[in-house]
Amino acid sequence: MYAIFEDGSHQFRAREGDLITVDRRDGDDGDEIVFDKVLLLAGTDGEPTIGTPLVAGAKVVAKVVRQFRAKKIVIRKFRRRKGYRRKRGHRQSYTTVQITRIQPS
């Protein structure tokens, strides 16, 4: 069985046991997170359940594995002949979760 769920503005395909990296969510290692915006549920038996827009009552439950920040990226702005230079850095925060169960409605 797998599910497609939405978190933020991203969609993820998840099976039980999968490790998925999502945008930062509050919580320590081992905490439980529930994703309730399930768009599709598909199993081994029969047709998939497609939400309109969400599957009513379905949830994807996950456990926080780690919190981390991505590699730093450098943003440079430059205008030739104007003496204008700007340098700025950014590190995005992420959370890795492990899918523990998918609950149909």
C-alpha positions as CSV (number, residue, x, y, z in Angstrom):
1,M,0.0,0.0,0.0
2,Y,1.2,3.5,-0.7
3,A,-0.2,7.0,-0.4
4,I,0.4,10.4,-2.0
5,F,0.2,13.2,0.5
6,E,0.8,16.9,0.5
7,D,3.0,18.8,2.9
8,G,3.5,22.5,2.4
9,S,3.5,22.9,-1.4
10,H,5.1,19.5,-2.1
11,Q,3.6,16.1,-2.8
12,F,5.3,12.9,-1.7
13,R,4.7,9.2,-2.5
14,A,5.1,7.1,0.7
15,R,5.1,3.5,1.7
16,E,5.5,2.1,5.2
17,G,9.2,2.2,6.2
18,D,10.2,4.9,3.6
19,L,12.5,7.7,4.7
20,I,11.3,11.1,3.3
21,T,12.9,14.5,3.6
22,V,10.3,17.3,4.2
23,D,10.6,21.0,5.0
24,R,11.4,21.6,8.7
25,R,8.8,20.5,11.1
26,D,8.9,21.0,14.9
27,G,9.8,18.0,16.9
28,D,12.7,16.0,18.4
29,D,14.0,12.7,17.2
30,G,11.4,10.0,17.8
31,D,8.4,12.4,17.8
32,E,5.4,11.5,15.8
33,I,4.1,13.6,12.9
34,V,0.7,13.2,11.2
35,F,0.2,14.2,7.6
36,D,-3.6,14.5,7.1
37,K,-3.7,15.9,3.5
38,V,-3.8,12.6,1.7
39,L,-4.5,12.9,-2.0
40,L,-4.4,9.3,-3.1
41,L,-4.4,5.8,-1.5
42,A,-3.5,2.8,-3.5
43,G,-3.1,-0.8,-2.3
44,T,-2.6,-4.2,-3.7
45,D,-6.3,-4.9,-3.9
46,G,-8.6,-3.2,-6.4
47,E,-8.7,0.4,-7.6
48,P,-6.9,3.3,-5.9
49,T,-8.9,5.8,-3.8
50,I,-8.5,9.3,-5.3
51,G,-9.5,12.2,-3.1
52,T,-11.6,15.2,-4.3
53,P,-9.3,16.9,-3.4
54,L,-8.5,14.9,-0.2
55,V,-9.3,11.3,0.9
56,A,-11.6,11.7,3.8
57,G,-10.2,10.5,7.1
58,A,-7.0,9.1,5.7
59,K,-3.7,9.9,7.5
60,V,0.0,9.1,7.0
61,V,1.8,8.8,10.3
62,A,5.6,9.3,10.5
63,K,8.4,9.4,13.1
64,V,11.1,12.1,13.1
65,V,14.5,10.6,12.3
66,R,16.7,13.7,12.2
67,Q,16.7,17.5,11.8
68,F,19.4,19.0,9.6
69,R,20.3,21.9,7.4
70,A,21.3,21.6,3.8
71,K,24.6,22.8,2.3
72,K,25.0,26.6,2.2
73,I,24.3,28.3,-1.1
74,V,25.7,31.7,-2.0
75,I,23.6,34.4,-3.7
76,R,25.5,37.1,-5.5
77,K,24.1,40.2,-7.1
78,F,26.3,42.3,-9.4
79,R,25.7,45.3,-11.7
80,R,28.6,45.9,-14.0
81,R,30.2,49.4,-14.0
82,K,28.0,50.6,-11.1
83,G,30.1,49.5,-8.1
84,Y,27.2,47.3,-6.9
85,R,28.0,44.0,-5.3
86,R,26.0,42.0,-2.8
87,K,26.8,38.6,-1.3
88,R,24.3,36.6,0.8
89,G,24.1,33.0,2.0
90,H,21.3,30.7,2.8
91,R,20.9,27.3,4.5
92,Q,17.5,25.5,4.2
93,S,16.3,23.5,7.2
94,Y,14.9,20.0,6.6
95,T,13.4,17.1,8.6
96,T,13.8,13.5,7.7
97,V,10.9,11.3,8.7
98,Q,10.2,7.6,8.5
99,I,6.7,6.5,7.5
100,T,5.4,4.2,10.3
101,R,1.8,3.6,9.0
102,I,-0.8,4.6,6.5
103,Q,-4.3,4.8,7.9
104,P,-7.2,4.6,5.4
105,S,-10.4,6.3,6.3
